[in-house]
């Protein structure tokens, strides 16, 4: 049985306890999901990225890879490469959302600083092109993809391969990036106005 647009608005209002104006806004949000999403797993020497198309509950991979920077490269050269490769992928596929791995606790402040720099280069690439950027905790992503928050990288990679019907298991960094994009797509697909933290 079909329902009218007005009946749908009333139903959303009843379900969420919101008035008509808020229900209209929520209804518009529900209908305007992000269709193309880039996931980014930042690291100075191996930033993973993955671009997926999400439509009507189905996800297809458009591109994925790892931005490898040689050990003898200066940090500044690595950061420029991360920015440039991500910017090129964003311009090519035109995603509207970016899911990036959230900050983590590091015992070594130098490691945390370098990771923060790589993350910053990725954020600049996405932010300068107007993407909505969402931060997702690694445990939450693993929970969404594998069903276990402490899952090993190989388990995540194999599940990503299965979910996206890839011919081969993607490398660990690219798999983590694809997992971020998939977890975000799932989250927006079942949401009632709640998404990961936007930054």
C-alpha positions as CSV (number, residue, x, y, z in Angstrom):
1,X,0.0,0.0,0.0
2,X,1.4,3.4,-1.0
3,X,1.4,6.4,1.3
4,X,1.4,10.1,0.4
5,X,4.2,12.5,1.0
6,X,2.1,14.1,3.7
7,X,1.4,10.8,5.4
8,X,5.1,10.0,5.3
9,X,6.0,13.4,7.0
10,X,3.4,12.6,9.7
11,X,4.9,9.2,10.2
12,X,8.4,10.5,10.6
13,X,7.1,13.2,13.0
14,X,5.4,10.5,15.2
15,X,8.5,8.2,15.1
16,X,10.9,10.9,16.1
17,X,8.7,13.1,18.3
18,X,9.5,16.1,16.1
19,X,7.3,18.8,14.7
20,X,6.4,19.2,11.0
21,X,9.3,21.5,10.3
22,X,11.9,19.2,11.9
23,X,10.2,16.2,10.2
24,X,10.5,17.9,6.8
25,X,14.2,18.5,7.4
26,X,14.7,14.9,8.5
27,X,12.8,13.6,5.6
28,X,15.0,15.6,3.2
29,X,18.1,14.3,4.9
30,X,16.9,10.7,4.6
31,X,16.3,11.2,0.9
32,X,19.7,12.9,0.2
33,X,22.1,10.2,1.3
34,X,25.7,10.4,0.1
35,X,26.0,8.2,-3.0
36,X,29.8,8.4,-3.6
37,X,32.0,8.1,-0.5
38,X,35.8,8.1,-0.1
39,X,37.3,6.3,2.9
40,X,40.8,7.4,4.1
41,X,43.1,5.5,6.4
42,X,45.9,8.0,6.9
43,X,49.6,7.1,7.5
44,X,52.8,8.9,6.4
45,X,54.2,5.9,4.5
46,X,51.1,4.1,3.4
47,X,47.8,6.1,3.3
48,X,44.9,3.8,2.2
49,X,42.0,5.2,0.2
50,X,38.9,3.7,-1.3
51,X,36.0,5.2,-3.2
52,X,32.7,3.4,-3.3
53,X,29.3,4.1,-4.9
54,X,26.4,3.4,-2.5
55,X,22.9,3.2,-4.0
56,X,19.8,1.5,-2.7
57,X,21.7,-0.6,-0.2
58,X,24.3,-1.8,-2.7
59,X,28.0,-0.8,-2.6
60,X,30.3,-0.9,-5.6
61,X,34.0,-0.1,-5.5
62,X,35.2,2.6,-7.9
63,X,38.9,2.7,-6.9
64,X,41.1,1.7,-4.1
65,X,44.8,1.8,-3.3
66,X,47.6,2.8,-1.0
67,X,49.7,5.9,-1.4
68,X,53.1,4.6,-0.7
69,X,55.9,7.0,0.2
70,X,59.5,5.8,0.3
71,X,61.4,5.7,3.6
72,X,64.1,8.1,2.3
73,X,61.5,10.8,1.4
74,X,61.2,13.8,3.7
75,X,57.9,14.1,5.6
76,X,57.0,17.2,3.6
77,X,57.3,15.3,0.3
78,X,55.1,12.5,1.7
79,X,52.5,14.9,2.9
80,X,52.4,16.6,-0.5
81,X,52.0,13.3,-2.3
82,X,49.1,12.2,0.1
83,X,47.3,15.5,-0.6
84,X,47.9,15.3,-4.4
85,X,46.8,11.7,-4.9
86,X,43.7,12.1,-2.8
87,X,42.8,15.4,-4.5
88,X,43.1,13.7,-7.9
89,X,40.8,10.8,-6.8
90,X,38.2,13.2,-5.4
91,X,38.2,15.3,-8.6
92,X,37.9,12.1,-10.7
93,X,35.0,10.4,-8.8
94,X,33.3,13.5,-7.2
95,X,32.4,11.9,-3.8
96,X,30.3,14.1,-1.5
97,X,31.4,12.5,1.8
98,X,34.7,11.4,3.3
99,X,35.0,8.8,6.1
100,X,38.3,9.1,7.9
101,X,39.8,7.1,10.7
102,X,39.4,8.8,14.1
103,X,42.2,9.8,16.3
104,X,43.9,7.1,18.3
105,X,45.9,6.9,21.4
106,X,49.7,6.6,20.8
107,X,52.2,6.1,23.6
108,X,54.9,7.6,21.4
109,X,54.3,11.3,20.8
110,X,56.4,11.4,17.7
111,X,54.3,8.7,16.1
112,X,51.1,10.6,17.1
113,X,52.6,13.8,15.6
114,X,53.5,12.1,12.3
115,X,50.1,10.4,12.0
116,X,48.4,13.7,12.8
117,X,50.4,15.4,9.9
118,X,49.3,12.6,7.5
119,X,45.7,13.0,8.6
120,X,45.9,16.7,8.2
121,X,47.1,16.4,4.6
122,X,44.1,14.1,3.9
123,X,41.7,16.4,5.6
124,X,43.0,19.4,3.6
125,X,42.5,17.4,0.3
126,X,38.9,16.5,1.2
127,X,38.0,19.8,3.0
128,X,39.3,22.1,0.2
129,X,37.0,20.3,-2.3
130,X,33.9,20.8,-0.1
131,X,33.3,17.2,1.1
132,X,31.4,16.5,4.2
133,X,34.0,14.8,6.5
134,X,33.0,12.2,9.1
135,X,35.3,10.7,11.7
136,X,34.9,7.0,12.6
137,X,36.6,5.1,15.4
138,X,38.5,2.0,14.3
139,X,36.7,-0.2,16.7
140,X,33.3,0.9,15.4
141,X,34.3,0.3,11.8
142,X,35.5,-3.2,12.7
143,X,32.3,-3.9,14.5
144,X,30.3,-2.8,11.5
145,X,32.2,-4.8,9.0
146,X,33.3,-7.9,10.9
147,X,31.0,-7.9,13.9
148,X,33.9,-7.7,16.3
149,X,35.6,-4.5,17.5
150,X,39.1,-6.2,17.9
151,X,39.1,-7.9,14.6
152,X,42.5,-8.5,12.9
153,X,43.4,-6.6,9.7
154,X,43.2,-9.8,7.6
155,X,39.6,-10.5,8.8
156,X,38.6,-6.9,7.8
157,X,40.3,-7.2,4.4
158,X,38.5,-10.6,3.7
159,X,35.1,-9.2,4.7
160,X,35.7,-6.1,2.5
161,X,36.6,-8.4,-0.4
162,X,33.3,-10.3,0.1
163,X,31.1,-7.3,0.6
164,X,32.4,-5.6,-2.5
165,X,32.8,-8.7,-4.6
166,X,36.5,-8.0,-5.3
167,X,38.6,-10.5,-7.2
168,X,41.4,-10.4,-4.7
169,X,41.9,-9.4,-1.0
170,X,42.9,-5.7,-1.0
171,X,46.1,-4.7,0.8
172,X,45.6,-3.8,4.5
173,X,45.6,0.0,4.2
174,X,43.3,0.1,1.2
175,X,41.0,-2.5,2.9
176,X,40.8,-0.3,6.0
177,X,39.9,2.7,3.9
178,X,37.2,0.7,2.1
179,X,35.9,-0.5,5.4
180,X,35.6,3.1,6.6
181,X,33.5,4.0,3.5
182,X,31.4,0.8,3.8
183,X,30.7,1.4,7.5
184,X,29.7,5.0,6.8
185,X,27.4,3.9,4.0
186,X,25.7,1.3,6.3
187,X,25.4,3.9,9.0
188,X,23.6,6.4,6.8
189,X,21.5,3.7,5.3
190,X,19.9,2.8,8.6
191,X,20.0,6.2,10.4
192,X,17.2,8.3,11.7
193,X,19.2,11.5,11.8
194,X,22.3,10.2,13.5
195,X,25.7,10.0,11.7
196,X,29.3,9.7,12.9
197,X,30.9,12.8,14.2
198,X,31.3,15.4,11.4
199,X,34.5,17.4,11.4
